[in-house]
Amino acid sequence: MASFAWRLSKIPRNFPFVFGVTTAAVKTGGADYLVQKYVEGQKQADWRRVGVFTTFGFVFCGCWQYFLFVKSFPLLFPRVPEFINKPILEKLRDRRGLRDVGVQVFIENGINNPLLYFPIFYSIKEMLKGNQNFLRDGVSSYVKNAHEDLPAIWSVWIPAQIINFGFSPMWFRVPFVSLVSAVWTC
C-alpha cells in the first residue's frame, strides 16, 4: 500500500501538465455543479453548463495557466526555480527574486485577469443564455461589473499568487490555483 501511495504521489511531478489541466477542469466543472445544486438550488443539474465550465477550466484555467505560469514565467524570469527553492530568509534578502515574484503577480492580476479571464468568463455566461452576440455582450457585462469584480478578485488572488509564485514548485502552480479557486468559488 505504501508503494502505491508513493507512486501515486509522483504523478503530479512526473506529469505536471496533465495533472494541472485535469485538476483545473475537474475543479471548474465540479464547482459549477455544486453552485447549481447548493447555491442556486436547482433540482436538476444543467449538464451542458457543467460541460462548458469544465471546458473553460481545461482550456483557460489548465492549458493557458500552465503555459503562462510554468512555461512562460521561467523564460521571462530564469531565476524562478532557484528562488522557489530558497529558504524564506534568503528569499527576503533576494531583491531580484522578490521583484520577479511581484512582476509575475502583476502580469496575472493586472493583465491576465482583467484582459482575458473576465471577458472570456462573461462571454461564456452570455453564450450559455443563448445570446448570439455573446462576445460583445459578455465584454459589455464585464465592463459594467469591473469596478466590483476587479477589487474582489484582487483581494484573493494578489495574496494567493504571492504565495504561489514565491513558494510553489513549478508543477504545483496550476493545482494551487485550482485549490484556491475552489475555495473562492464555493
N, C-alpha and C positions, 0 to 999 in steps of 0.2 A: 504494500500500500504506500509506504514512504517513497519507494522508487517511482510509482505512478505520479504521486504528488510532485516530486522533484522534476520529472519530465514535463508535467503539465505547467509547472512554473517557468519553464524555459521557452514556452510558446511565444509569449509577448516579446521577449528579447530576440528570438530567432526569426520571428515573422512580424516585425513591428507594423508594417503596412497593413497586412491582413487583420491583425489584432486591433489596430486603431480604427480602421474602417468598419470592422464588424461591431466594435463597441459603440461607435458613433451611430451606426444605422439602427442597431437594436435599442439603444437608449432613446433615440429620437422617435422611432415608431412606438416603442413602449410608453414613453411619456405622453404621446398623443392619445394612445388608448386609455391610459389612466385619467387624463384630463377629461376625455369624453365620458367615461363611466362615473368618475367620482367628483369632478368639478362641475361639469355640465349636466350630470345626472341622466345621460342618455341610457335608455333601456338596451338598445342595440348599438354596437359599435359601427361606425361608418368605416368599413374596411378599405374603401377607396382612399379616404382621407389618411388612414393609418399608412397605407402604401405610399401615398405621395410624401408624407413626412418621413417615412423610412428611407425613401429615395433621396430626399433632401439631406437626411443625416448621412447617408452613404456618400453622396457627391460632395456636398459643401462641408459638412462637419467632419467627414472622414477624409476623402481624397484631397480636397482643396487644403484643409488644415494640415494634413500630413505634408503635402508639397511645400506649404508656406513655413511651417514650424520646424520640420525635420530635414527637409532638403534645401530650402532657400536660405533660412536664417543662418545655418552654419557656413554657407557660401559668403553671405554678407558679413558675418561675424565669425571668422575662423577660430577664434579662441573659445567659442561657446562650450564645446565638450570639456575643455580643460577647466573652464570656470565652474561648470556644474560639479565637477569632482573635488573642488577645493573645500577645505573646512570653512565654516562660517566666518571665523575671524580673518582668514586670508581673503575671503570674498569681500569683506568690508574694507580691506586695505587696497583692493584691486579696482582703482578708479575706472580704468578702461573696461573691465568686465561689468562693473555696475552701470556704466554708460551704455554698454551693449544691451544689457537687460532692459534699461529704460527705453532705448530705441525700439527694441522688439515689442515692448508693451505699447509704445506709441503707434507702431505700424498696425498692430492688432486692433487697438481701441480707437485710434484716430483716423485710420484709413480703411482697414478691412471691415470692421463692424458698420460704420456709418455709410460707406460707399458700396459695399457688396452684401453683407449679411441682411441688413434691414430691407433694402429694396427687393432683394430676392424673396425674403420671408413674406413681406406684404404682398408681393405679386403672386406667390403661391396661394395665400389666403383668398385673393380675388379670383384666381383660377378655380379654386375649389367651390366658389359660389357660382361658377358657370359664366363668369364675366368674360366676354370676348376681348375686351380691352384691359386684360389683367395686368399687363406691364405698366401701361400709363396710369391706371387707377391704383395699382399697388404702390408705385412710386409716389403718387399724389397722397395716398393714405399715410405713407411713411413721413412725408414732409409735414403733414398736419400733426403727426404724433411725435416727431423727433424731439421736441422740447421736453417731453416726458420720457421717451424711450432711451435717449442717449444718457441722461444722468442716471437712470435706473440701471442700465447695463454697465455703465462705468463704475457704479458703486459696488458691483460684484466682481466685474472682470478685471479692473485695474489691479486690485489686491491679488486676485486669483492668478493673474498672468505674471505678476511679480514673483509669486511662489513657483509657478510653472516654469518660467524662463530662467529663474535663478537656481532652482534646485532639482527639477525633474530630469532624469536621464532622457535622452532623445526618444527612446522607444516608448516612454510613458507620457509624452506631451499631449498626444491626441486622446488617449484614455483619461488623462487628468481632466481635460476639458469636458469630456463626456460625464465624468463623475460630478464635477461642479455644476454642469448644466442640468443634470438630473435633479439635483437638489434645488436649483434655482427655478426650474420649470414646474416642478411639482410642489 
